[in-house]
Amino acid sequence: MSSDKKKIKTYHTGTWSIPNGKFHLEGKLVIDDDDCAIKLTLYTAKGFTGKDMNDSFDNQSVIFGNCEFDSKITLINCRIKHASPIGDEMYELIYEPNTCYFGGIIADIDRLKICRLTCTFPYFSSWYDTNRNYFGTLSSDNSIGPFEPSIKQSELIDEIEINDGLKIIVERRYDDFNQLFSKEVTHKVEHFVHFVSETPKSLNELKENANIFLQLIKLSIGRLSYAEIKSIIVPKNETIDFDKNLLGKENNVHISISTFNSIQKRRVISSDYIHQNDMLFYGGLRTNNRLKSVIVKWFHVYKDYNPLYNTFLDTLEWFQKTDAFLTDVMFNNRLVNLVQGIEYYYSASEAQRSIQKRNELKQKLDIIIKKIEEKEDKDFLVKHVQIHEVLRHKLKFLIFEKFDIIANEIFKNKEDKKGYIHKIKEFRDKLSHGEMIESPNQKIYDNYYKTLILSVSCILETLGFTNDEILQNLKRTLKYSRIIQVLKLKMLE
């Protein structure tokens, strides 16, 4: 393996084969961050199965590599991009793998059991760790002097027990130092998040845990992000073969990973810094272990409130990092999505209250039905009258009771609250039945922002924040504090 730092290229030269293939083909794997590409180039007169090259050029689900320095590589989902003759019945084949596993030959990725999954996340350092740069001095021989805290190559800064034998470990790694002045240096840090299982679990299961964690980060920072899988720890019996120098404790193999999707996303999301006033909550909560409790709570309630979180995140991510224009139809649907998320929150968190309310209404309905003498009329009522709390009742409870101190910041008075409830119900009903023909006006935009504040309040409440804490976070976060300020100014009109 060799590397070109200027062009950010990595090369792996060796022989390549497929499961049950007859031939090992000579070739080179190139990972090029600069060109956003992963390419495997082979030169051969025969295919992997021994067929003549002019018979077929097939995509390959798996390709194995035995490369220099006895390194083992598994390539997944390899698309044939190019096949051309180069003379004397020789062909040049170029495959584009989606994922590369360095360190082991793995027969079945879908059934692979792993002990640990390691990821990085854009903006994570800004979100989780308030100390992003460390300063110190250089000694006379230009070695790193003493630091406060003392500088190490890496250190584990947090360990969070989730559930079912799963824990999250946050590691801080220090980058090369930069010399600021004659004797002062600064270190930049990067954070790695390890998802560790007590017993081996499927790769897809730990990927799902990483994705759940990603949604929490996106919720807080309000921006597009992604989980870049860096490596996995695999029991050696899960591999056909492995790099002997990568065998660690308890007979586990450390396998690093590169994916085409991650290389692409690095171009779209190139920055890793975001100010803490742009986040709903952040690493400052670590001082009293509050952020840990938020993370644990998130994993515990994620499935229960998944529609609330997903509609909120999906709606706000529309066309981020693009030049696309948000049409009137898209804006209207965005508002409806937020309303639906709030409805789901109500249904999930107030289930017991809803049951009690239904029982009360059913008792009243039974009294009415008993007073009806005509059997046909009585049967009609029983069949067609369904007891459920309508949107109006749900919003009324949330605004007047559940989040009253928050609602008082964005509504002028009681009549303003009632008008909002009526308008949102009318808006939702018209749009759902194809009757919405007007373009969004200022009043609709105001109602959208009020709904957005309510939606965020619902989400933070599921994570254990009190009303006072929710309001404090909303006012501290630049995006939402501006919304509250604008709505307050409109109250004075």
C-alpha positions in Angstrom: 0.0 0.0 0.0 1.2 3.5 -0.8 -0.2 6.9 -0.3 0.0 10.3 -2.1 -0.9 13.0 0.4 -1.2 15.7 -2.1 -3.7 14.0 -4.3 -5.2 12.0 -1.3 -4.8 8.7 -3.1 -4.3 5.2 -1.6 -3.2 2.2 -3.7 -3.5 -1.5 -3.0 -1.8 -3.8 -5.5 -2.3 -7.6 -5.5 -4.5 -10.5 -6.9 -8.3 -10.4 -6.9 -10.9 -13.2 -6.9 -14.5 -13.9 -6.3 -16.1 -16.6 -4.1 -15.9 -20.0 -5.9 -14.0 -18.3 -8.8 -11.3 -20.2 -10.7 -8.9 -17.4 -11.4 -7.0 -14.8 -9.4 -6.6 -11.6 -11.5 -3.8 -9.1 -11.1 -4.8 -5.5 -10.4 -4.8 -2.4 -8.3 -7.4 -0.8 -6.1 -7.3 3.0 -5.9 -9.1 5.1 -3.4 -9.1 8.8 -4.5 -10.8 11.3 -2.2 -9.8 14.1 -4.5 -11.8 12.6 -7.4 -14.4 11.1 -5.1 -13.8 7.6 -6.5 -13.0 4.0 -5.6 -11.7 2.0 -8.6 -10.4 -1.5 -9.0 -8.4 -1.9 -12.3 -7.7 -5.5 -13.6 -5.7 -6.6 -16.6 -6.7 -10.1 -17.8 -7.5 -12.4 -20.8 -10.0 -14.4 -18.7 -12.7 -13.5 -16.3 -13.0 -14.5 -12.7 -14.8 -17.8 -13.7 -12.4 -18.6 -16.6 -14.7 -17.4 -19.4 -13.4 -15.5 -22.3 -13.7 -11.8 -21.7 -15.9 -11.1 -24.7 -18.5 -13.5 -23.3 -19.8 -11.3 -20.5 -18.9 -8.4 -18.2 -20.7 -8.8 -15.0 -21.1 -6.8 -11.8 -19.8 -8.6 -8.8 -21.4 -8.6 -5.3 -18.1 -9.6 -3.6 -14.4 -9.4 -4.7 -11.6 -10.6 -2.5 -8.1 -9.1 -2.5 -4.7 -10.6 -1.4 -2.4 -7.6 -1.6 1.1 -6.5 -0.8 2.3 -6.9 2.8 -0.1 -9.9 3.1 -3.1 -7.5 3.5 -6.6 -8.9 3.0 -9.4 -6.9 1.4 -13.1 -7.5 0.8 -14.9 -5.3 -1.8 -18.7 -5.2 -1.7 -21.2 -4.3 -4.5 -18.7 -3.9 -7.3 -20.2 -2.3 -10.5 -18.4 -2.9 -13.8 -17.7 0.6 -15.2 -15.3 -0.1 -18.0 -14.2 -3.0 -20.1 -12.0 -2.6 -23.2 -9.5 -4.6 -25.1 -5.8 -3.5 -24.9 -4.3 -6.0 -27.3 -3.3 -9.8 -27.5 -6.8 -10.8 -26.1 -6.1 -8.8 -23.0 -8.7 -6.6 -21.4 -8.7 -3.7 -18.9 -11.6 -4.1 -16.5 -12.6 -1.3 -14.1 -14.9 -2.0 -11.2 -16.3 0.6 -8.8 -16.9 -1.0 -5.3 -19.3 0.7 -3.0 -17.6 -0.5 0.2 -14.1 -1.7 1.0 -13.2 -3.8 4.1 -9.4 -3.7 4.8 -8.0 -6.4 7.0 -10.0 -9.5 6.3 -11.7 -11.8 3.8 -15.4 -11.8 4.7 -17.7 -14.3 3.0 -21.1 -12.9 3.9 -21.4 -9.3 5.0 -25.2 -9.6 5.6 -24.6 -12.2 8.3 -21.4 -10.8 9.7 -21.3 -10.5 13.5 -19.1 -7.8 15.0 -18.2 -6.6 18.5 -17.6 -2.9 17.8 -18.5 -0.3 15.2 -16.5 2.9 15.0 -17.9 6.1 13.3 -17.1 9.7 12.9 -19.8 12.4 12.5 -19.5 15.9 10.9 -19.9 18.6 13.6 -19.6 16.1 16.4 -16.5 17.8 17.9 -18.4 21.1 18.1 -21.5 19.4 19.4 -20.1 17.1 22.0 -16.8 18.5 23.2 -16.5 22.2 24.2 -12.6 21.8 24.1 -11.8 21.6 20.4 -8.2 23.1 20.5 -5.5 22.5 23.1 -2.6 24.9 23.6 0.9 24.3 25.0 4.6 25.2 24.5 7.5 23.8 22.6 10.7 22.8 24.4 14.1 23.7 23.1 14.3 20.5 21.0 10.8 21.3 19.5 9.1 18.4 21.3 5.7 18.9 22.7 5.8 20.5 26.2 3.5 19.9 29.1 -0.2 20.5 28.5 -3.2 21.1 30.7 -4.8 18.7 30.4 -1.8 16.6 29.4 -1.7 15.8 25.7 -1.9 12.1 24.6 -2.3 10.7 21.2 -5.8 9.7 22.1 -8.0 9.4 25.2 -11.4 8.0 26.1 -13.5 10.8 27.4 -16.9 9.2 28.0 -18.5 5.8 28.3 -22.3 5.6 28.1 -24.3 2.5 29.0 -27.4 2.3 26.7 -29.2 -1.0 27.0 -29.1 -4.7 26.0 -25.3 -4.9 26.4 -24.7 -1.8 24.2 -22.5 1.0 25.2 -21.1 4.1 23.4 -17.5 5.1 24.0 -16.4 8.6 22.9 -12.7 8.9 22.0 -10.8 12.1 21.5 -7.8 11.9 19.1 -5.2 14.7 18.7 -4.1 15.8 15.3 -0.6 17.1 14.4 0.1 20.3 16.2 0.5 23.7 14.5 3.1 26.2 15.7 1.4 29.5 16.4 4.3 31.6 17.7 7.9 30.8 18.5 7.1 28.6 21.5 3.3 28.0 21.3 1.4 25.3 19.6 -2.2 24.2 19.2 -3.7 20.8 18.7 -6.9 20.1 16.7 -8.9 17.2 17.9 -11.2 14.6 16.2 -13.7 12.4 17.9 -14.4 8.8 17.2 -17.6 7.2 18.5 -17.4 3.4 19.3 -20.6 1.4 19.5 -19.6 -1.6 21.6 -21.6 -4.8 22.2 -20.9 -7.2 25.0 -21.7 -10.1 22.7 -21.2 -10.1 18.9 -24.2 -8.6 17.0 -24.9 -8.2 13.3 -23.2 -5.4 11.5 -26.6 -4.1 10.4 -27.8 -3.9 14.0 -24.9 -1.8 15.1 -25.3 0.3 12.0 -28.9 1.0 13.0 -27.6 2.1 16.5 -25.2 4.5 14.8 -28.1 5.8 12.6 -30.2 6.4 15.7 -27.4 8.3 17.3 -27.0 10.3 14.1 -30.6 11.4 14.2 -30.1 12.9 17.7 -27.1 14.9 16.4 -29.1 16.2 13.5 -31.9 17.1 15.7 -29.6 19.3 17.9 -27.6 20.9 15.2 -30.4 21.4 12.7 -28.2 20.5 9.7 -27.5 17.6 7.4 -25.0 15.1 8.7 -24.0 11.5 8.2 -22.3 8.6 10.0 -19.0 7.6 8.4 -18.1 4.1 9.4 -14.3 4.0 10.0 -13.8 0.4 11.3 -15.3 -2.7 12.9 -13.9 -5.3 15.4 -14.7 -8.8 14.1 -14.2 -12.2 15.8 -11.6 -13.9 13.7 -13.9 -16.9 13.1 -16.2 -14.6 11.2 -13.5 -14.2 8.5 -12.1 -16.6 5.9 -8.7 -15.0 6.3 -7.3 -11.9 7.9 -4.2 -9.7 8.3 -2.2 -11.4 11.1 -0.8 -8.0 12.3 -4.4 -6.8 12.9 -5.3 -9.7 15.3 -6.0 -8.1 18.7 -7.2 -9.2 22.1 -9.7 -12.0 22.5 -8.9 -13.2 18.9 -10.7 -10.2 17.3 -9.6 -8.6 14.1 -9.6 -4.8 13.5 -11.0 -4.1 10.0 -11.0 -0.5 8.6 -13.7 0.6 6.1 -14.0 3.0 3.2 -17.2 3.7 1.4 -18.0 5.5 -1.9 -21.0 7.2 -0.2 -18.9 8.7 2.6 -16.3 10.0 0.1 -19.1 11.8 -1.8 -20.7 13.2 1.4 -17.4 14.7 2.5 -17.6 17.1 -0.5 -21.2 18.1 0.4 -20.6 18.5 4.1 -17.0 19.8 4.3 -17.2 21.9 7.5 -17.0 20.4 10.9 -17.6 23.5 13.0 -20.8 24.9 14.3 -21.3 27.5 17.1 -23.0 26.2 20.2 -25.7 28.9 19.9 -26.8 27.1 16.7 -27.6 23.9 18.7 -30.6 22.9 20.7 -28.3 21.2 23.2 -24.6 20.5 23.2 -21.6 19.2 25.1 -21.9 21.9 27.8 -24.4 19.6 29.4 -21.6 17.0 30.0 -20.5 18.9 33.1 -23.4 17.4 35.0 -23.8 14.2 33.0 -27.0 15.7 31.5 -26.0 15.0 27.9 -25.4 11.3 28.8 -28.9 11.1 30.2 -30.3 12.7 27.0 -28.5 10.2 24.9 -29.7 7.2 26.9 -33.2 8.6 26.9 -33.1 9.0 23.1 -32.3 5.4 22.6 -35.0 4.3 25.0 -37.8 6.4 23.4 -36.7 6.5 19.8 -39.0 3.7 18.6 -42.0 5.1 20.6 -41.7 8.6 19.1 -40.1 7.7 15.8 -42.8 9.3 13.6 -42.5 12.6 15.5 -38.7 12.7 15.1 -38.7 11.5 11.5 -41.3 13.9 10.2 -39.5 16.8 11.9 -36.1 15.9 10.6 -37.2 14.9 7.2 -39.2 18.1 6.7 -36.4 20.4 7.8 -33.8 18.6 5.6 -35.7 19.2 2.4 -33.2 20.6 -0.2 -30.5 21.5 2.3 -27.2 22.0 0.6 -28.9 22.5 -2.8 -30.1 25.4 -4.8 -33.6 23.9 -5.2 -36.5 26.3 -4.7 -39.2 25.3 -2.1 -42.5 25.5 -3.9 -45.8 26.5 -2.4 -47.0 22.9 -2.4 -43.8 21.8 -0.6 -44.1 24.5 2.0 -47.8 23.6 2.7 -46.8 19.9 3.0 -44.0 20.9 5.4 -46.5 22.5 7.7 -48.8 19.6 7.5 -46.0 17.2 8.3 -45.1 19.1 11.5 -48.8 19.1 12.5 -48.9 15.3 12.0 -45.8 14.9 14.1 -47.4 16.9 16.9 -50.5 14.7 16.6 -48.4 11.6 17.0 -46.7 13.0 20.0 -50.0 13.6 21.6 -51.2 10.1 20.9 -48.1 8.5 22.2 -47.5 10.6 25.3 -51.2 11.1 26.3 -52.4 7.6 25.6 -53.8 7.0 29.1 -55.5 10.4 29.1 -57.0 9.7 25.7 -58.4 6.4 26.9 -60.0 8.1 29.9 -61.5 10.8 27.7 -62.9 8.3 25.3 -64.6 6.4 28.1 -66.2 9.6 29.3 -67.5 10.4 25.8 -68.7 6.9 25.4 -70.7 7.1 28.6 -72.4 10.3 27.3 -73.0 8.7 23.9 -74.6 5.7 25.5 -77.0 8.0 27.4 -78.0 9.7 24.1 -78.5 6.4 22.3 -80.7 5.0 25.0 -83.1 7.9 24.5 -83.6 7.1 20.8 -86.6 4.9 20.3 -86.3 4.1 16.6 -84.0 1.0 16.2 -82.9 2.1 12.7 -81.7 5.5 14.0 -80.0 3.9 17.0 -78.2 1.4 14.8 -77.1 4.2 12.5 -75.5 6.2 15.4 -73.7 3.1 16.8 -72.3 2.3 13.3 -71.2 5.8 12.2 -70.3 7.8 15.3 -66.6 7.2 16.2 -65.2 8.6 19.4 -61.7 10.1 19.0 -60.1 13.4 20.0 -59.8 15.7 17.0 -56.9 17.9 16.1 -58.5 20.9 17.8 -58.7 19.1 21.2 -55.0 18.0 20.9 -53.7 21.4 20.1 -55.8 23.0 22.8 -54.3 20.7 25.4 -50.8 21.3 24.3 -51.1 25.1 24.0 -53.2 25.8 27.1 -51.9 23.1 29.4 -48.8 21.0 28.4 -46.6 23.9 27.1 -48.4 26.9 28.4 -45.4 28.9 29.4 -43.8 28.3 26.0 -47.1 29.1 24.2 -47.3 32.4 26.1 -44.0 33.5 24.3 -45.4 33.1 20.8 -49.2 33.8 21.2 -50.6 37.3 22.1 -53.5 36.1 24.2 -56.2 33.5 24.6 -58.0 34.6 21.5 -54.8 34.4 19.5 -54.3 30.8 20.6 -57.9 29.9 19.7 -57.5 31.5 16.3 -54.3 29.5 15.6 -56.0 26.3 16.5 -58.9 27.0 14.2 -56.6 28.1 11.3 -54.3 25.0 11.6 -57.3 22.7 11.7 -58.8 24.4 8.7 -55.5 24.4 6.8 -54.9 20.7 7.5 -58.4 19.7 6.5 -58.4 21.7 3.2 -55.0 20.5 2.2 -55.8 16.9 3.0 -58.9 17.1 0.8 -57.3 18.9 -2.1 -59.1 22.2 -1.4 -56.0 24.4 -0.7 -55.6 26.7 -3.7 -54.1 29.9 -2.1 -50.4 30.5 -1.9 -48.7 30.7 1.5 -49.2 34.2 2.9 -47.7 35.9 6.0 -50.3 34.5 8.3 -49.6 31.0 7.1 -45.9 31.6 7.6 -46.5 32.8 11.2 -48.6 29.7 11.9 -45.8 27.5 10.4 -43.2 29.1 12.8 -45.6 28.7 15.8 -46.1 25.0 14.8 -42.3 24.6 14.5 -41.8 25.9 18.1 -44.5 23.5 19.3 -42.9 20.6 17.5 -39.5 21.3 19.0 -41.1 21.6 22.4 -42.7 18.1 22.0 -39.4 16.6 20.9 -37.4 18.1 23.8 -40.1 17.0 26.3 -39.6 13.4 25.2 -35.9 13.7 26.1 -36.7 14.8 29.7 -36.4 18.5 29.4 -38.8 20.6 31.6 -40.8 23.5 30.2 -38.4 26.0 31.7 -35.5 24.1 30.2 -37.2 23.9 26.8 -37.9 27.6 26.8 -34.3 28.4 27.9 -32.9 26.3 25.0 -35.2 27.8 22.5 -34.2 31.3 23.5 -30.5 30.4 23.5 -30.6 28.8 20.0 -30.2 31.5 17.4 -32.7 30.0 14.9 -35.5 29.6 17.4 -34.8 32.8 19.4 -35.2 34.8 16.2 -38.5 33.2 15.5 -39.7 34.0 19.0 -38.5 37.6 18.7 -40.3 38.1 15.4 -43.5 36.6 16.7 -43.3 38.9 19.8 -42.9 41.9 17.6 -46.0 40.9 15.6 -48.0 40.9 18.9 -47.3 44.6 19.2 -48.9 45.4 15.7 
